Amino acid sequence: METVLAEVAAERARQDKKWGRQDHRPADWLSILGEEFGEVCKAVCEAHFPGYESTGDWSSYRKELIHVAAVAVAMAESHDRCTATVNETRRSA
């Protein structure tokens, strides 16, 4: 489990470096997560079904699962930041 979590943390760092801090609305996050989930589905089809160059190769499937997990973590981080900001604003009002 430690290896997988380390890979998710590394992917989160890569995402932050590429995109900067992301604080989207939940509906926008779901679109991003949905795109990543679609990549998992595509990787499964290409690994499972005959006729693809990558038939039998599950490495893309695993890579895309790490991306899904990292986006889910980013969603939770964004939620926590946004919730903390709203709560701080309410306390100081």
Secondary structure, DSSP 8 states (H G I E B T S, - for coil): -HHHHHHHHHHHHHHHHHH------HHHHHHHHHHHHHHHHHHHHHHHSTTSTTTT--HHHHHHHHHHHHHHHHHHHHHHHHHHHHHHHHHH-
